[in-house]
């Protein structure tokens, strides 16, 4: 072992990172003279970047002339970028720009830069860059992805005036891709998650499910071809397991997700971990991330039979571990929100696979069931789903309640609202927010004196203000609220009189938050999963006030709630009483219903596979 190797390992082992950076800066030219030395240097760099961000970044900038393998170097720096982009966005931007300097015109890095500008809220810069990349697109697959990327930017940024053009081109290229039966290169891993911005624009169950199902077929085919040797190995193992199935035993249930933390998925799924029957079930948690917090520890880690964490998306490693656990049922909690989870679901790692919670179901052919209820999907929905729809007896989810922080009294701090004002609030942001819904909400505001609309906004303020002016509403009656952590936005519900739901992409967790705090809801009912969230919640609460089946009814209910104090009080008391009786607020009963569904699924499986 050379002297510099000993020195580096000594300082690294002692966690003397600042001293190590100084040593490397002084000796980089000497260390780089042999291949072993420069490889060791780049092996050490990721740990230094994660612990001593700016100092280590300066070191890397000095060392970019000493790179033997550009691809490997960028791969290591990108790993650091992926782990730090959410917590340290400014540092991560510098790191990403450095990668682009090392490897210019790299599409993967450039698209990451677009996403990073979205993360920073710089939508105009994101759009400019995405359009520049689009001009270089030379194949259908790339155009599909770049249309999706531009679509994400303009919806997140509220640039609704240019949306129709890109929407039609996006759909056209999706149909062309399906017809070609070839998943787009470069994005085959994420292709399954490409439709959410479309379902947030058009409430068209048949069209959107057709596209999603066909995309999922291509995604599954590409994933299984990519890991064909692993698939072959698993098929042999699964045959042995199938031959040894026992009908009387504890069922082993696996939940896989990237969001078991302070996140809607974490908040809504945790009750299954608290209340599951330990005598009848074993629960395995598979966290597809290293992003953990107190919710993760308190609700998932402490309650699971087995807790597995995969901070790095090594698909063969993840698949092998889940296979070894010999699950009976594997449940996807992410549902279109994490493509790595979707990749894992294509391997069919349990006799029964189901999707629940995240977004609409993926349409992946290896998933057997989509867990729903009698209201969240229309009666004819099975026609459009690849998965068998399993309807629970009550709501498709339930909670025991929510935490909230101390209210930030916006009305007093900002001085824009008087004591007797009627406060409407709309929460959906980014690609979920609809221009059409905003215009309906402004029509409500015009008919209710002394009323104000609070808009949760992380996009283009100018675009929203232009629509307000077009609808003839005084801009002083609009309050644009910046994005805040979940606990804080919940606290601000104490200032709200009425929640105006978005359409066609309803709120879910945010709507439950409002209902839990006894705030009346106005919701527009549609035909697809995301357009029926508010509907199923109100039906399960026994409340009809606020359910609108047309745009006109949406406006009428909004005006009624604003003008009629007695109506607001009536619904307030109904919501208070619902805490005692409604299945929506009973996490324990819901867990029993889910467990009964699992047992019935297992019985069906045993019957169908009886020798």
VENZI-V379047 format. One record per residue. N is the residue number from 0. RES is the residue in one letter. PHI is phi in whole degrees, 0 to 359 (none if undefined). NEAR is the number of other ideal C-beta (glycine too) atoms within 8 Angstrom. D_CENTER is the distance of its C-alpha to the mean C-alpha in Angstrom with 1 decimal. Layout:
# VENZI-V379047
n/res/phi/near/d_center
N/RES/PHI/NEAR/D_CENTER
N/RES/PHI/NEAR/D_CENTER
This chain:
# VENZI-V379047
n/res/phi/near/d_center
0/X/none/3/47.2
1/X/288/7/47.9
2/X/299/5/48.3
3/X/291/10/45.1
4/X/298/11/43.1
5/X/300/9/44.6
6/X/296/9/44.0
7/X/298/13/40.3
8/X/292/8/39.7
9/X/296/8/41.8
10/X/292/12/39.9
11/X/294/12/36.5
12/X/297/6/37.5
13/X/275/6/38.8
14/X/59/5/35.5
15/X/269/8/37.7
16/X/291/13/35.1
17/X/296/8/36.9
18/X/295/8/40.1
19/X/294/13/38.6
20/X/299/13/37.1
21/X/298/8/40.6
22/X/296/11/42.3
23/X/294/14/40.1
24/X/300/10/40.7
25/X/286/6/44.4
26/X/239/9/44.5
27/X/300/13/41.9
28/X/295/7/44.7
29/X/291/8/46.6
30/X/299/12/43.6
31/X/284/11/42.6
32/X/288/6/46.0
33/X/234/6/45.1
34/X/299/6/42.0
35/X/300/8/41.5
36/X/294/14/41.4
37/X/291/13/38.8
38/X/295/9/36.6
39/X/297/11/36.8
40/X/303/14/36.0
41/X/286/11/32.8
42/X/288/8/31.9
43/X/278/12/32.4
44/X/307/14/30.6
45/X/304/11/26.9
46/X/295/9/27.9
47/X/293/14/29.9
48/X/296/15/27.1
49/X/284/9/24.8
50/X/251/8/27.6
51/X/230/10/29.8
52/X/307/11/27.5
53/X/291/7/30.0
54/X/298/10/33.1
55/X/291/14/31.5
56/X/296/13/30.2
57/X/297/9/33.8
58/X/298/14/35.0
59/X/296/12/32.8
60/X/301/8/33.9
61/X/285/8/37.5
62/X/262/13/36.8
63/X/293/10/35.2
64/X/281/4/38.8
65/X/248/10/39.0
66/X/240/11/36.4
67/X/277/6/37.6
68/X/238/6/34.5
69/X/300/8/32.2
70/X/300/7/29.4
71/X/292/8/29.4
72/X/299/11/29.6
73/X/296/13/26.6
74/X/300/8/24.6
75/X/291/12/25.4
76/X/293/16/24.6
77/X/295/11/21.3
78/X/300/10/20.4
79/X/295/12/21.3
80/X/302/13/19.3
81/X/298/7/16.0
82/X/281/9/16.8
83/X/246/14/17.9
84/X/297/12/16.1
85/X/283/6/14.0
86/X/278/5/17.0
87/X/228/8/19.7
88/X/296/11/18.7
89/X/291/6/22.4
90/X/299/11/23.6
91/X/296/12/20.9
92/X/298/10/21.9
93/X/299/9/25.5
94/X/295/14/24.6
95/X/295/14/22.8
96/X/296/9/25.8
97/X/296/13/28.1
98/X/300/14/26.5
99/X/293/12/27.1
100/X/294/7/30.6
101/X/289/11/31.2
102/X/227/10/29.8
103/X/293/5/30.0
104/X/63/5/28.7
105/X/273/10/26.1
106/X/298/9/23.4
107/X/300/7/20.7
108/X/291/13/21.6
109/X/294/12/22.0
110/X/290/11/18.6
111/X/297/11/17.1
112/X/293/12/19.4
113/X/300/14/18.0
114/X/299/9/14.5
115/X/291/13/16.2
116/X/297/12/18.1
117/X/297/14/15.1
118/X/303/9/13.9
119/X/279/8/17.5
120/X/81/7/17.7
121/X/266/8/20.4
122/X/289/16/19.6
123/X/294/7/23.2
124/X/295/8/23.4
125/X/298/14/20.2
126/X/295/13/21.6
127/X/301/8/25.0
128/X/294/12/23.9
129/X/299/13/21.7
130/X/293/9/24.8
131/X/297/8/27.1
132/X/295/14/25.2
133/X/299/11/25.3
134/X/296/6/29.1
135/X/265/6/29.3
136/X/294/9/27.5
137/X/238/4/30.0
138/X/208/8/28.4
139/X/300/10/26.4
140/X/302/13/23.4
141/X/294/13/23.1
142/X/295/11/23.5
143/X/302/15/20.7
144/X/295/13/18.3
145/X/290/12/19.9
146/X/299/13/19.8
147/X/300/11/16.1
148/X/296/12/16.0
149/X/295/13/18.5
150/X/302/15/16.8
151/X/300/11/13.6
152/X/295/15/16.2
153/X/287/14/18.4
154/X/281/15/15.9
155/X/297/12/14.2
156/X/271/14/17.8
157/X/66/13/19.2
158/X/271/13/21.8
159/X/293/9/22.3
160/X/293/5/25.9
161/X/257/8/25.0
162/X/294/13/22.1
163/X/305/6/24.4
164/X/301/7/25.9
165/X/288/12/22.7
166/X/298/11/21.2
167/X/294/8/24.4
168/X/294/9/24.6
169/X/298/13/21.0
170/X/297/10/21.8
171/X/301/8/25.2
172/X/289/12/24.0
173/X/295/13/21.6
174/X/298/9/24.6
175/X/296/9/26.7
176/X/295/15/24.4
177/X/298/11/24.4
178/X/296/6/28.2
179/X/287/7/28.7
180/X/60/5/27.0
181/X/229/7/25.8
182/X/293/12/22.3
183/X/301/14/22.1
184/X/297/8/23.2
185/X/81/9/21.2
186/X/241/12/17.8
187/X/300/12/18.7
188/X/288/8/16.1
189/X/250/8/13.1
190/X/304/14/14.9
191/X/296/13/13.3
192/X/260/11/10.0
193/X/269/12/12.2
194/X/266/12/12.8
195/X/311/10/10.1
196/X/298/11/12.2
197/X/288/13/15.1
198/X/290/13/14.3
199/X/278/12/13.7
200/X/253/10/17.3
201/X/231/8/19.3
202/X/273/9/19.7
203/X/229/8/21.3
204/X/300/11/20.6
205/X/294/8/23.1
206/X/296/8/22.2
207/X/291/13/18.4
208/X/287/12/18.7
209/X/301/9/21.5
210/X/298/14/19.6
211/X/295/12/16.6
212/X/297/12/19.1
213/X/292/10/21.2
214/X/297/16/18.5
215/X/296/14/17.4
216/X/298/10/21.2
217/X/296/14/21.5
218/X/300/15/18.6
219/X/295/12/20.1
220/X/300/9/23.5
221/X/293/11/22.7
222/X/295/12/20.9
223/X/291/11/23.8
224/X/291/7/26.3
225/X/296/7/24.9
226/X/244/12/25.3
227/X/299/8/28.3
228/X/293/6/30.4
229/X/293/11/27.8
230/X/300/10/27.4
231/X/298/8/31.2
232/X/298/8/31.5
233/X/293/13/28.9
234/X/298/8/30.7
235/X/292/8/33.9
236/X/296/9/32.4
237/X/295/10/30.8
238/X/294/8/34.2
239/X/296/8/35.8
240/X/297/9/33.3
241/X/298/9/33.7
242/X/288/6/37.4
243/X/248/6/37.1
244/X/292/9/34.9
245/X/246/5/36.3
246/X/276/5/36.0
247/X/246/3/36.6
248/X/188/5/34.4
249/X/290/7/31.3
250/X/280/12/28.2
251/X/259/13/25.8
252/X/254/15/22.2
253/X/249/16/19.3
254/X/245/12/15.7
255/X/241/14/13.4
256/X/196/16/9.9
257/X/257/12/8.6
258/X/226/15/7.7
259/X/269/17/11.2
260/X/205/10/12.1
261/X/292/10/12.2
262/X/200/10/8.8
263/X/310/8/8.6
264/X/297/14/8.3
265/X/296/15/11.1
266/X/297/13/13.1
267/X/273/13/13.2
268/X/266/13/13.9
269/X/298/12/16.4
270/X/294/14/19.3
271/X/296/13/19.6
272/X/281/13/20.4
273/X/289/10/22.8
274/X/254/10/24.8
275/X/296/12/24.9
276/X/282/8/28.5
277/X/294/5/29.5
278/X/280/4/32.6
279/X/245/8/30.9
280/X/223/12/27.6
281/X/247/9/26.3
282/X/244/14/22.7
283/X/250/16/21.1
284/X/254/14/17.8
285/X/238/14/16.2
286/X/267/15/13.9
287/X/271/14/12.5
288/X/187/10/12.7
289/X/252/7/15.5
290/X/272/8/13.5
291/X/237/11/15.4
292/X/207/8/16.9
293/X/295/6/19.2
294/X/297/14/16.9
295/X/302/13/16.4
296/X/291/10/20.2
297/X/290/8/21.5
298/X/259/13/19.5
299/X/258/16/18.4
300/X/299/11/20.8
301/X/286/7/23.8
302/X/258/9/23.5
303/X/286/11/22.5
304/X/296/6/25.4
305/X/224/9/24.0
306/X/237/9/21.1
307/X/245/11/20.1
308/X/239/8/18.1
309/X/236/13/17.5
310/X/293/6/16.9
311/X/247/5/17.9
312/X/281/7/16.5
313/X/268/7/20.0
314/X/302/10/19.5
315/X/302/8/23.2
316/X/295/8/23.2
317/X/297/14/20.1
318/X/298/14/21.5
319/X/297/9/25.0
320/X/295/11/24.0
321/X/296/17/22.3
322/X/299/12/25.2
323/X/296/6/27.7
324/X/286/11/26.2
325/X/52/6/27.4
326/X/290/12/24.9
327/X/264/9/25.8
328/X/223/16/22.4
329/X/243/14/19.0
330/X/245/13/15.9
331/X/275/17/12.5
332/X/268/15/10.0
333/X/276/15/6.8
334/X/44/13/8.3
335/X/81/13/7.3
336/X/262/11/3.9
337/X/212/12/6.6
338/X/289/10/10.1
339/X/293/12/12.1
340/X/300/15/11.4
341/X/298/16/12.4
342/X/301/11/15.4
343/X/299/15/16.5
344/X/294/16/16.5
345/X/289/12/18.9
346/X/275/14/21.5
347/X/52/9/22.2
348/X/271/12/22.6
349/X/218/11/23.7
350/X/305/8/26.1
351/X/235/12/23.6
352/X/234/15/19.9
353/X/222/16/17.6
354/X/239/17/14.1
355/X/199/11/13.0
356/X/97/9/10.5
357/X/313/14/6.7
358/X/230/8/7.7
359/X/296/10/11.1
360/X/291/11/12.8
361/X/283/14/12.9
362/X/82/16/16.7
363/X/297/14/17.4
364/X/299/8/21.1
365/X/275/10/21.2
366/X/265/16/19.1
367/X/275/9/21.7
368/X/229/13/20.2
369/X/244/13/17.5
370/X/276/12/17.9
371/X/220/12/18.5
372/X/212/13/21.5
373/X/283/4/24.4
374/X/248/10/22.8
375/X/292/12/19.1
376/X/230/10/20.5
377/X/292/7/24.0
378/X/299/3/26.9
379/X/268/6/27.0
380/X/297/11/23.3
381/X/302/7/24.4
382/X/304/6/26.2
383/X/254/10/23.0
384/X/252/13/21.0
385/X/290/8/21.6
386/X/285/12/20.7
387/X/283/8/23.1
388/X/281/11/21.7
389/X/256/11/22.5
390/X/266/8/23.2
391/X/288/13/23.5
392/X/292/5/26.5
393/X/238/11/24.7
394/X/286/14/21.2
395/X/286/9/18.3
396/X/208/7/17.1
397/X/202/13/19.1
398/X/221/13/19.3
399/X/269/8/22.3
400/X/142/6/21.3
401/X/222/9/19.4
402/X/276/6/20.6
403/X/210/10/21.3
404/X/269/8/23.1
405/X/291/4/26.4
406/X/300/9/26.2
407/X/266/8/26.6
408/X/284/7/29.3
409/X/301/12/28.3
410/X/296/10/31.1
411/X/277/6/33.7
412/X/297/7/32.4
413/X/268/8/32.1
414/X/64/5/35.1
415/X/253/7/33.9
416/X/234/10/33.9
417/X/274/5/37.0
418/X/299/3/37.3
419/X/262/4/37.6
420/X/291/10/34.9
421/X/264/10/32.3
422/X/253/13/28.8
423/X/264/18/26.1
424/X/223/15/22.5
425/X/233/16/19.6
426/X/249/10/16.2
427/X/305/13/13.6
428/X/236/10/13.1
429/X/59/9/12.5
430/X/292/10/12.0
431/X/282/9/11.7
432/X/288/15/15.1
433/X/244/13/18.2
434/X/298/10/21.6
435/X/299/8/23.3
436/X/298/15/22.0
437/X/299/13/23.0
438/X/294/10/26.5
439/X/296/13/26.9
440/X/296/13/26.1
441/X/291/13/28.7
442/X/295/10/31.2
443/X/297/15/30.8
444/X/302/13/31.4
445/X/297/9/34.5
446/X/265/9/36.0
447/X/241/12/35.5
448/X/297/3/37.8
449/X/56/7/36.7
450/X/245/13/33.0
451/X/223/13/30.1
452/X/243/14/26.6
453/X/266/14/24.0
454/X/241/12/21.1
455/X/292/12/17.9
456/X/217/12/17.8
457/X/234/9/16.3
458/X/239/14/17.8
459/X/273/9/21.3
460/X/301/8/23.6
461/X/299/6/26.5
462/X/298/13/25.0
463/X/296/15/24.4
464/X/296/10/27.9
465/X/296/8/29.4
466/X/294/13/28.1
467/X/302/11/29.4
468/X/294/9/32.8
469/X/299/6/32.8
470/X/275/10/32.5
471/X/73/5/35.3
472/X/254/11/33.6
473/X/297/4/34.8
474/X/297/8/32.1
475/X/288/5/33.3
476/X/268/9/31.8
477/X/247/12/28.3
478/X/239/11/26.4
479/X/270/8/23.4
480/X/261/11/21.4
481/X/289/6/19.5
482/X/298/6/16.0
483/X/226/7/16.8
484/X/303/6/15.3
485/X/306/9/14.4
486/X/298/10/17.8
487/X/287/10/19.6
488/X/292/14/18.2
489/X/298/13/19.0
490/X/300/12/22.5
491/X/289/15/23.0
492/X/297/14/22.8
493/X/297/7/26.4
494/X/267/10/27.5
495/X/261/13/26.2
496/X/266/10/28.4
497/X/218/16/26.2
498/X/262/17/22.5
499/X/260/13/22.2
500/X/287/15/19.2
501/X/270/13/17.6
502/X/212/14/18.3
503/X/269/14/17.4
504/X/250/12/13.8
505/X/296/16/14.7
506/X/283/12/13.3
507/X/238/9/12.5
508/X/300/10/12.3
509/X/297/11/14.2
510/X/293/16/16.7
511/X/299/13/17.4
512/X/305/13/18.0
513/X/295/13/20.6
514/X/295/14/22.2
515/X/298/10/22.6
516/X/267/10/24.5
517/X/67/7/26.6
518/X/262/13/25.6
519/X/301/14/26.4
520/X/238/14/23.7
521/X/248/14/24.4
522/X/229/15/22.1
523/X/262/18/22.7
524/X/273/10/22.5
525/X/240/10/21.6
526/X/250/8/21.7
527/X/256/14/18.1
528/X/312/11/15.6
529/X/282/13/13.6
530/X/261/14/17.1
531/X/227/16/18.4
532/X/295/15/16.3
533/X/300/16/19.0
534/X/298/13/21.7
535/X/293/13/21.0
536/X/295/14/20.7
537/X/294/14/24.0
538/X/298/10/25.8
539/X/286/13/25.1
540/X/267/12/26.5
541/X/74/8/29.5
542/X/243/12/29.0
543/X/255/5/29.8
544/X/296/11/30.3
545/X/105/14/27.5
546/X/274/13/26.6
547/X/243/13/27.2
548/X/256/6/27.6
549/X/221/7/28.5
550/X/298/9/28.0
551/X/297/6/31.5
552/X/294/10/30.7
553/X/301/13/27.6
554/X/296/12/30.0
555/X/300/9/32.7
556/X/295/13/30.6
557/X/299/16/29.3
558/X/292/11/33.0
559/X/302/9/34.3
560/X/297/16/32.0
561/X/290/14/33.0
562/X/269/7/36.7
563/X/254/8/37.3
564/X/295/5/37.1
565/X/295/6/38.3
566/X/296/11/35.5
567/X/297/12/33.0
568/X/295/8/35.0
569/X/301/9/35.2
570/X/290/13/31.4
571/X/304/11/31.0
572/X/288/8/33.4
573/X/299/12/31.9
574/X/293/14/28.5
575/X/297/8/30.5
576/X/294/8/32.3
577/X/297/13/29.3
578/X/299/8/28.4
579/X/271/5/31.4
580/X/233/6/31.0
581/X/281/11/27.6
582/X/296/10/25.6
583/X/295/14/22.4
584/X/251/12/23.6
585/X/229/10/24.7
586/X/296/13/22.4
587/X/290/9/25.4
588/X/298/10/26.5
589/X/299/16/23.0
590/X/299/13/23.0
591/X/298/10/26.4
592/X/293/11/25.3
593/X/295/11/22.5
594/X/295/12/25.1
595/X/297/8/27.6
596/X/298/11/25.3
597/X/300/12/24.8
598/X/295/10/28.6
599/X/292/8/29.3
600/X/300/14/27.0
601/X/293/12/28.9
602/X/298/8/32.3
603/X/298/8/31.5
604/X/298/10/30.7
605/X/296/10/33.9
606/X/297/7/35.9
607/X/289/6/34.6
608/X/244/9/35.3
609/X/294/5/38.6
610/X/281/2/41.3
